[in-house]
Structure formats: C-alpha cells, structure tokens
C-alpha cells in the first residue's frame, strides 16, 4: 500500500520538476520565433464590457505564444521514458515497481496523449503561420472533428475487440450493455470532451481545471487498484501544475490545441479504462458545460433561423458580461471544478 502511494506520487513530483525545467527553454524558443496568434485572427465581439475585455485579451494574445501545451506532454513523455529505462537498466524490485508503463493500463492513454498532442501542435502551427500567408485559422473545423472521431474510433475498436469491453457502469445500478453502440458512444464522449476545450483563453483557467480532473481520476484509479493508471494521471497532473506555474496571470504562454487536444482525448481513454465514464460529466463539469453551451447555441442558430439562446458564447464571455475580471472567473471556476470533481469521485467509488 505504501509503495503504491510512492509509485503514484514520486513520478508525479518528477514530472512537475521536469516541466519546471523545460518551461524556460520552451518559452525562449516560442518568444524567439514569435509563435503567437496575430490580432487580425481574433474573434468577433459585440458591444459593451465583453467587447472591451475581448479587445484587451486580443492585444495580449498578439504577444503571448501558443504551444505551451508542449510543456505538459513533453514532461509526461520524459517521465515515462525515465522510469521505464530505470526499470530496464537497473532491474530490481524497486525500479520495476516504480515503472507505471504497462500494456494493460497505460499504453493506450499515453499513446493517445502523444498522438492528440502532435495533431494539436500541427493545428497551432497553421494558426500561427496563417498570418504569414499560409493556412489561416488552423485546421478547418470539419477536419478537426474528423481527426477526433478518427482517434475515438481507433480507441473504441481497441476497447471493443482487444479488451472485450462493450458495456458501461451505471452508478448504483450496475452494468449497461451497449453492444456495437459502444463504438459510437466512445467517439461521441471524446468529441464532447474536446469541444469543452473552448473554456481556454483565460490565463490559468484550463490548466487548473485539467489538473483537478486528472487528480480526481488518479484517486479513482488508485482506489480501484489500477495503480499504473493512477500513476499516469498523477504524472499528467504534475506536468499540468508545472505549466500552470508559468500560466498564472499574466500567462507566459498558452496551452492551445497541442495541450487541449492531447489531454481531452487521453482523458476519455482513462474514463473508460476506469469504467467511470458516466461520472465524467460531473468530474469534468466545466468542460461539459462549455461544450453544451456551444452545442445548444449552434443548434438554436441552425434550427431557429439564426436566433440565439445565449447572448454570447463561449460561456466565459457571459461572466465577462457581468463585469467579472478574468482572475475572478478563473478562481471561481477552479473552485467549482474541485467541488464537482470530489462529488464525481464519491459517486464513482460508492457506486
């Protein structure tokens, strides 16, 4: 039991310090090459406080690099590599037990994290170099959705055919068999999580939320005796905290797609591996709120001849309408995220 705790927390701490060490190097490269979004590609706004705050944010975005998410997945990858190499080169009971890379638990979420992050990195490059005469605005939305669904489809096939999983656990009620419907359900969950990435764009907001979510899933996996998954989630949380150290207002760099895409797709895998996907909307409530907000607004505009339900989207801009400064939005959403994550953990473990 004690060693299991060490196996979870030691790599997480190592991941944090790796991220702290990497961040100045990555930041230097990003600033040297001016890898930020230009003002001309910023979002359209209406009048009043939202427009004023948006203009302030656009000015800041024009000088703050994207691709900060590299800190996160690079830290996870380095940590995973180090513990694996130590277990191979210095094979003994301690190093082998510290190694959390296993085919049954962590290969798939680690692979998904890296693949999703690389796709996100390519999207960030297109966003940045769009101002220099290439592809503007990153990957087209249909292409991005296609990529997410493609990753989800491969993951669903792995679960269905390799792991033999075709049911989801309903808290307090037991297993619910989906059969082949498990595959599209898996893909929809992954897409819904990614769309929740719209909550980004305020200093520190997405970092605090994602660190809380992965910490919650680390706890769930630990109490389910899935120690390798618990360690993996803790390592991701440690890397996010390192990113967050440099993302506290004023942000040194933004997480952007290379962070959000990798984290959300990997999180989907973890939720299914721990058989707690139905509590995911509670644990990741801010993400699903942001996603639902955009979906409802889009459906309303398409089905009701352009009529909107909400005055502005995404959801953070409603708080800006209330006159909340960005730091107040960030801190209050962090609080909500912690509370909903605790509630989700209780339901997942008690159910």
GUZA-607645 format. One line per field, with one value per residue (C-alpha): residue number from 1; residue in one letter; z, y, x. Coordinates in steps of 0.02 Angstrom, whole numbers, padded with zeros to 5 digits. Layout:
num <- (NUM  ...)
residuo <- (A  ...)
pz <- (Z  ...)
py <- (Y  ...)
px <- (X  ...)
//
This chain:
num <- (1  2  3  4  5  6  7  8  9  10  11  12  13  14  15  16  17  18  19  20  21  22  23  24  25  26  27  28  29  30  31  32  33  34  35  36  37  38  39  40  41  42  43  44  45  46  47  48  49  50  51  52  53  54  55  56  57  58  59  60  61  62  63  64  65  66  67  68  69  70  71  72  73  74  75  76  77  78  79  80  81  82  83  84  85  86  87  88  89  90  91  92  93  94  95  96  97  98  99  100  101  102  103  104  105  106  107  108  109  110  111  112  113  114  115  116  117  118  119  120  121  122  123  124  125  126  127  128  129  130  131  132  133  134  135  136  137  138  139  140  141  142  143  144  145  146  147  148  149  150  151  152  153  154  155  156  157  158  159  160  161  162  163  164  165  166  167  168  169  170  171  172  173  174  175  176  177  178  179  180  181  182  183  184  185  186  187  188  189  190  191  192  193  194  195  196  197  198  199  200  201  202  203  204  205  206  207  208  209  210  211  212  213  214  215  216  217  218  219  220  221  222  223  224  225  226  227  228  229  230  231  232  233  234  235  236  237  238  239  240  241  242  243  244  245  246  247  248  249  250  251  252  253  254  255  256  257  258  259  260  261  262  263  264  265  266  267  268  269  270  271  272  273  274  275  276  277  278  279  280  281  282  283  284  285  286  287  288  289  290  291  292  293  294  295  296  297  298  299  300  301  302  303  304  305  306  307  308  309  310  311  312  313  314  315  316  317  318  319  320  321  322  323  324  325  326  327  328  329  330  331  332  333  334  335  336  337  338  339  340  341  342  343  344  345  346  347  348  349  350  351)
residuo <- (X  X  X  X  X  X  X  X  X  X  X  X  X  X  X  X  X  X  X  X  X  X  X  X  X  X  X  X  X  X  X  X  X  X  X  X  X  X  X  X  X  X  X  X  X  X  X  X  X  X  X  X  X  X  X  X  X  X  X  X  X  X  X  X  X  X  X  X  X  X  X  X  X  X  X  X  X  X  X  X  X  X  X  X  X  X  X  X  X  X  X  X  X  X  X  X  X  X  X  X  X  X  X  X  X  X  X  X  X  X  X  X  X  X  X  X  X  X  X  X  X  X  X  X  X  X  X  X  X  X  X  X  X  X  X  X  X  X  X  X  X  X  X  X  X  X  X  X  X  X  X  X  X  X  X  X  X  X  X  X  X  X  X  X  X  X  X  X  X  X  X  X  X  X  X  X  X  X  X  X  X  X  X  X  X  X  X  X  X  X  X  X  X  X  X  X  X  X  X  X  X  X  X  X  X  X  X  X  X  X  X  X  X  X  X  X  X  X  X  X  X  X  X  X  X  X  X  X  X  X  X  X  X  X  X  X  X  X  X  X  X  X  X  X  X  X  X  X  X  X  X  X  X  X  X  X  X  X  X  X  X  X  X  X  X  X  X  X  X  X  X  X  X  X  X  X  X  X  X  X  X  X  X  X  X  X  X  X  X  X  X  X  X  X  X  X  X  X  X  X  X  X  X  X  X  X  X  X  X  X  X  X  X  X  X  X  X  X  X  X  X  X  X  X  X  X  X  X  X  X  X  X  X  X  X  X  X  X  X  X  X  X  X  X  X  X  X  X  X  X  X)
pz <- (00000  00050  -00104  -00213  -00143  -00182  -00359  -00387  -00306  -00346  -00538  -00518  -00423  -00550  -00692  -00607  -00592  -00770  -00826  -00721  -00802  -00979  -00973  -00984  -01130  -01223  -01182  -01250  -01414  -01428  -01397  -01508  -01656  -01609  -01610  -01562  -01641  -01727  -01684  -01854  -01821  -01660  -01626  -01667  -01522  -01484  -01382  -01202  -01071  -01170  -01320  -01210  -01119  -01283  -01358  -01206  -01224  -01411  -01376  -01252  -01367  -01502  -01393  -01295  -01379  -01413  -01395  -01207  -01200  -01260  -01081  -01023  -01144  -01156  -00965  -00965  -01104  -01022  -00853  -00931  -01026  -00872  -00758  -00897  -00934  -00749  -00734  -00881  -00841  -00653  -00641  -00460  -00357  -00328  -00505  -00580  -00460  -00499  -00684  -00724  -00912  -00941  -01092  -00997  -00916  -00984  -01161  -01238  -01139  -01162  -01348  -01365  -01268  -01385  -01547  -01498  -01443  -01607  -01706  -01596  -01623  -01811  -01790  -01687  -01823  -01951  -01838  -01816  -01994  -02062  -02034  -02146  -02300  -02271  -02198  -02090  -01931  -01911  -01964  -02031  -01903  -02004  -02020  -01834  -01792  -01912  -01826  -01654  -01716  -01800  -01639  -01547  -01674  -01656  -01467  -01470  -01579  -01457  -01311  -01402  -01488  -01390  -01214  -01242  -01167  -01232  -01076  -00961  -00774  -00713  -00533  -00406  -00546  -00621  -00798  -00951  -01110  -01267  -01391  -01552  -01495  -01378  -01526  -01574  -01390  -01361  -01508  -01451  -01275  -01345  -01460  -01320  -01207  -01340  -01380  -01196  -01234  -01282  -01098  -01132  -01173  -00995  -00904  -00793  -00819  -00920  -00826  -00657  -00721  -00808  -00659  -00548  -00667  -00687  -00499  -00472  -00594  -00512  -00349  -00432  -00515  -00353  -00253  -00394  -00378  -00554  -00490  -00659  -00719  -00554  -00578  -00759  -00711  -00569  -00688  -00807  -00661  -00607  -00782  -00790  -00624  -00696  -00845  -00726  -00631  -00787  -00835  -00679  -00739  -00835  -00937  -01004  -01143  -01186  -01182  -01351  -01457  -01428  -01245  -01252  -01391  -01312  -01136  -01181  -01292  -01162  -01025  -01124  -01127  -00940  -00904  -01000  -00927  -00751  -00801  -00736  -00897  -00839  -00696  -00816  -00847  -00659  -00633  -00790  -00766  -00828  -00991  -01022  -00976  -01105  -01234  -01202  -01209  -01384  -01446  -01386  -01462  -01628  -01638  -01596  -01733  -01862  -01817  -01770  -01916  -01830  -01662  -01512  -01340  -01257  -01288  -01314  -01322  -01256  -01078  -01004  -01100  -01003  -00845  -00932  -00968  -00780  -00764  -00685  -00716  -00787  -00622  -00535  -00672  -00659  -00470  -00459  -00599  -00510  -00352  -00448  -00533  -00368  -00292  -00442  -00454  -00271  -00298  -00454  -00360  -00221  -00344  -00445  -00292  -00197  -00349)
py <- (00000  00121  00079  00106  00281  00311  00242  00371  00524  00503  00508  00649  00755  00711  00763  00930  00969  00913  01035  01174  01142  01130  01284  01421  01329  01308  01487  01555  01463  01520  01703  01699  01641  01745  01595  01685  01723  01891  02013  02001  01822  01862  01828  01945  02029  02133  02290  02336  02253  02093  02190  02294  02142  02049  02192  02187  01999  02013  02135  02013  01862  01954  01943  01782  01621  01470  01289  01297  01125  01055  01076  00955  00811  00826  00814  00661  00579  00612  00549  00392  00360  00386  00267  00137  00148  00138  -00020  -00096  -00039  -00061  -00206  -00235  -00239  -00050  00013  -00117  -00068  00116  00084  00128  00093  -00064  -00135  -00167  00004  00145  00110  00170  00334  00378  00342  00444  00589  00597  00574  00702  00825  00810  00840  00991  01052  01046  01144  01276  01295  01326  01456  01547  01539  01584  01766  01740  01690  01504  01417  01539  01488  01314  01154  01176  01130  00979  00914  00937  00846  00708  00687  00675  00549  00451  00440  00394  00259  00177  00185  00113  -00033  -00069  -00072  -00173  -00304  -00309  -00279  -00353  -00202  -00161  -00101  00049  00053  00149  00207  00114  00014  -00095  -00132  -00073  -00170  -00064  -00193  -00114  00052  00060  00116  00273  00312  00310  00427  00549  00559  00600  00734  00811  00822  00905  01034  01081  01150  01310  01354  01400  01576  01645  01637  01483  01428  01269  01219  01222  01128  00991  00967  00943  00819  00711  00715  00652  00509  00467  00445  00340  00226  00209  00150  00031  -00041  00017  00086  00113  00220  00314  00350  00403  00525  00593  00619  00714  00819  00856  00913  01024  01103  01145  01225  01316  01388  01490  01518  01610  01787  01855  01696  01658  01552  01472  01287  01296  01145  01046  01039  01030  00900  00779  00799  00779  00627  00544  00586  00497  00339  00349  00371  00212  00114  00154  00114  00282  00370  00410  00516  00606  00747  00779  00768  00871  00981  01145  01061  00985  01150  01241  01105  01101  01290  01294  01146  01224  01392  01314  01208  01358  01464  01325  01269  01437  01545  01621  01653  01636  01568  01646  01823  01772  01615  01533  01528  01627  01781  01780  01804  01946  02024  02026  02129  01992  02014  01864  01818  01809  01696  01584  01565  01534  01404  01320  01309  01236  01113  01049  01028  00936  00826  00775  00737  00635  00536  00495  00434  00333  00245  00223  00165)
px <- (00000  00138  00240  00086  00073  00257  00231  00094  00172  00358  00337  00209  00336  00470  00354  00322  00508  00540  00404  00480  00649  00580  00469  00603  00686  00521  00468  00632  00604  00423  00465  00619  00516  00362  00245  00087  -00080  -00096  -00234  -00318  -00371  -00462  -00643  -00786  -00874  -01023  -01034  -01007  -00898  -00874  -00807  -00692  -00621  -00605  -00503  -00388  -00371  -00335  -00194  -00119  -00141  -00044  00112  00087  00147  00038  00101  00127  00047  00214  00273  00139  00156  00345  00357  00243  00342  00511  00449  00376  00538  00648  00552  00544  00732  00773  00669  00765  00943  00931  00813  00767  00610  00608  00635  00519  00380  00403  00377  00195  00207  00105  00014  -00147  -00166  -00060  -00003  -00165  -00188  -00004  -00011  -00171  -00096  00054  -00044  -00176  -00042  00054  -00106  -00140  00037  00011  -00151  -00059  00072  -00065  -00144  00022  00085  -00086  -00039  00112  00015  -00014  -00167  -00267  -00354  -00280  -00363  -00540  -00672  -00735  -00557  -00526  -00688  -00638  -00470  -00552  -00680  -00541  -00441  -00601  -00642  -00472  -00485  -00661  -00605  -00464  -00585  -00717  -00610  -00446  -00511  -00684  -00773  -00946  -01037  -01031  -01054  -01206  -01175  -01282  -01369  -01233  -01177  -01272  -01232  -01212  -01151  -01090  -01164  -01014  -00908  -01007  -01037  -00849  -00820  -00956  -00882  -00710  -00781  -00886  -00734  -00628  -00762  -00755  -00582  -00671  -00657  -00475  -00414  -00408  -00241  -00232  -00412  -00391  -00233  -00318  -00469  -00370  -00254  -00406  -00488  -00332  -00302  -00479  -00455  -00290  -00386  -00521  -00394  -00295  -00445  -00490  -00314  -00268  -00105  -00022  -00168  -00166  00020  -00006  -00144  -00038  00108  -00006  -00071  00108  00153  -00002  00045  00216  00129  00013  00161  00201  00019  -00037  -00086  -00002  00021  00194  00117  -00049  -00089  -00179  -00227  -00068  -00117  -00307  -00321  -00198  -00267  -00451  -00426  -00316  -00441  -00577  -00471  -00440  -00626  -00667  -00521  -00581  -00761  -00818  -00864  -01041  -00973  -00856  -00983  -00981  -00792  -00761  -00914  -00835  -00783  -00954  -01037  -00931  -00966  -01153  -01162  -01087  -01192  -01355  -01311  -01263  -01421  -01528  -01449  -01468  -01643  -01720  -01668  -01517  -01600  -01485  -01525  -01373  -01315  -01134  -01027  -00922  -00986  -00841  -00898  -01063  -00962  -00871  -01041  -01069  -00911  -00806  -00619  -00527  -00443  -00612  -00682  -00528  -00532  -00719  -00716  -00570  -00675  -00822  -00704  -00635  -00808  -00881  -00725  -00746  -00931  -00890  -00757  -00880  -01011  -00884  -00813  -00975  -01074)
//
